[in-house]
Amino acid sequence: MSTSTSPQELLRDPPPGLRFRRGLAASLALALGATGVSTAVAVTKVTETNKQQLTAVGPVSSKYGFPAWYEDRTGTRLELCDDGTNPLCGLAPEEGFDPEQPLALPGNFPHEIFYMLAGSELDLPGGGSAVLTLGLEAAFANEVAPGEQMVFARQRLVVKDGPANSTLSFPHPYGTIEVDTDAEGNAKLVEDISPAVGNFETPLGSNLGPFLKWDTGAPAGYLGNPDVPHRIVGGLRTTFSVSGTNTATGEAVAASTDQFTVQGKMATNTGVKAEQAVANSDATGTYLDVFATSRGDTLEVSGQGIATTPLEKAPGSSELAYARVKVDGALPSEVTVTNLADDPQSTSTVGVSDVSVPTSATYDGTKLTVVARTTSGSAPKVDGFGDTAPGADGTYQGSFDTVAPPVNVTVSTGTSKATVPVVVTDGPVSPVGVPAPPEGEDPGPVTETDGGTPGTGTPGTGTPPADAEDPTAAIAPLTASVPRGIATELDGSGSTDNAGAVTYEWSQVSGPEVAFDRKDVAKPKVTVPFFTTTSAAAPVAPDANPVLQLVVTDPAGNKSAPATVTLNSDDEITIAPGARFRAGKEFRLGGTAVVQGAPTLLQPPTSVNVYDMAADGTSKRKLGTAQVDTLGNWELRLRPAPNGTVANVLVQSTRGGEARGAVAAG
């Protein structure tokens, strides 16, 4: 026997991610207690996946700041089901949201709203139930507010009061989940893909899709009626079932249902994304080149001081759109592209920028000469050297004295930059030092004379060497911590010598071995290795920050004293309040991991390992691993909770940081 649960009745956890930001204490007492589970830590895992079923995401809608639509491999596109008075959308009243009033963000908006939500429920043989939830959900990382939007794909299985201490397998339309129930017959698995602000494309890599819909008779424009259980199509299979063995009785556990509740609205709008608006000036005037993407065919651009102008699209299925707009007065700071065919009309705004393009960079042995063009009519700057000036044929040119040109030069304006390689066209051969004697030959002391007595060894008055001063090595200070696993550029170009050019020799003094891309250039890139890996079963001993040094040599062979730099490479780990522990049900621990001064969006992303620690500081077991999101937050959730008593936890990051938390029983 089986039953179905409507989306309104499905148990909805808050969106993933604890509601906290950075700046929390690094360690604190967590009110966690014993689980009361006598068996080993339960296993919950996805054993069958269903990848690459969602194929596209639409542009971000100006309506609420979420994507206008998601599309599956069958071509079905869904938009947010946002009609609070329509029972097919299943929106329920909550604090801060009245479904009888128009949706508005901010003002009147639910904590979660769905592109698709499907559910099914099984009555388990011998008692108990299993509830499956599948959804593509729009939610918020923290408060319901602009700038907090995120979308994630979820599959969740909740088993209650089923066979105790048993392994059960649950095939469903988007894969198979295997769980080990606890002593009370409970188990839970939640998989959320992309619980991070702005990661609107990441759900495309989830196990969700194609979208589930009624096999026949669905209301026009919708996947189905969420209040009516129904057969469905889509996915790997059209049933939700269970198989396994009841450990206590030895009896087989088997049941299946083809009844699902389904909610979702077919997309009617296509949306629009303004990609770029570029200022361009020439002898005939000033123009704005506007670029956009949309599946819609009726687009226009508008802005302060410019005429509203339609965008053109190439015939066929291309989503690219373009318009050139004459500007008679001052340039607007931004323009808006509107999709007139959408209801309500979709808009997208983009700031006006310019484009600088270096056309050549040459070095003749004494001067670096750069020629560039810009669309704005303002002189671009050569990074590290200075400004250019108007030249011939509408170009800008700059010549800069230097004895050591860079490999590439970067030309920038206020809103753009571009890079071009330096081509050497001329220059003298660099002087060499005294050649080494043949192997085995001792030339004896070298005496310079101004005439003296030939053949007698009588010295003359002596002539000092052309370069008697040692060069000076200098390393530019690092303005931020160095993220492990990511190449970071060092800068030794400030090293000096009275005779001009120097050669560079970088080396490592101490710390974990770093990887250099080169050791003989002014600006090498170095990569500090990861501190630990997600597969580490036990904690790793702390290591020191790497220390590197630079020695430079002048043309006469004089070497500088070493200049050193310390690569502060450990991130800062915190453990947040709000950890949750329910005996036999759930363990939840979260915090932050931040590399100071570095962007939070690091590739590859940071992960943390969480260990259960004994009183003597040794590791009892690894509790799990969590990935750090784009806000710098991490969270580990274990369902069911681990057995035994957790007294202390150690959190170690793959990027070097760690934090400890004392755990109080309760």
Buried (B, 14 or more C-beta within 10 A) or exposed (E): EBEBBBBBBBEBBEBBBBBBEBEBEBBBEBEBBBBEBEBEBBEBEBEBEBEEBBBBBBBBBBBBBBBBBBBBEBEBBBBBBBBBEBEBBBBEEEEEBEBEEEBEBEEBBBBBBBBBBBBBBBBBBBEBBBBBBBBBBBBBBBEBEEEBBBBBBBBBBBBBBBBBBBBBBBBBBBBBBBBBBBBBBBBBBBBBBBBBBBBBBBBBBBBBBBBBBBBEEBEEEBBBBBBBBBBBBBBBBBBBBBBBBBBEEEEEBEBEBBBBBBBBBBBEBBBBBBBBBBBBBEEEEBBBBBBBBBBBEBBBBBBEEBEEBEBEBEEEEEBEBBBEBEBEEEBBEEBBBBBBBBEEBBBBBBEBBBBBBBBBBBBEBEBBBBBBBBBBBBBBBBBEBEEBEEEEEEBBBBBBEBEBBBEEBBBBBEBBBBBBEBEEEEEEEEEEEEEEEEEEEEEEEEEEBEEBEEEEEEEEEEEEEEBEEBBBBBBEEBEEBBBBBBBBEBBBBEBBBEBBBBBBBBEBEEBBEBEBEEBEBBBBBBBBBBBBEEEBEEBBEEBEBBBBBBBBBBBBEBBBEBBEBBBBBBBBBBBBBBBBBBBBBBBBBBBBBBBEEBEBEBEEBBBBBBBBBEEEEEEBBBBBBBBBBBBBBBBBBBBBBBBBEBBBBBBBBBBBBBBBBEBEEE
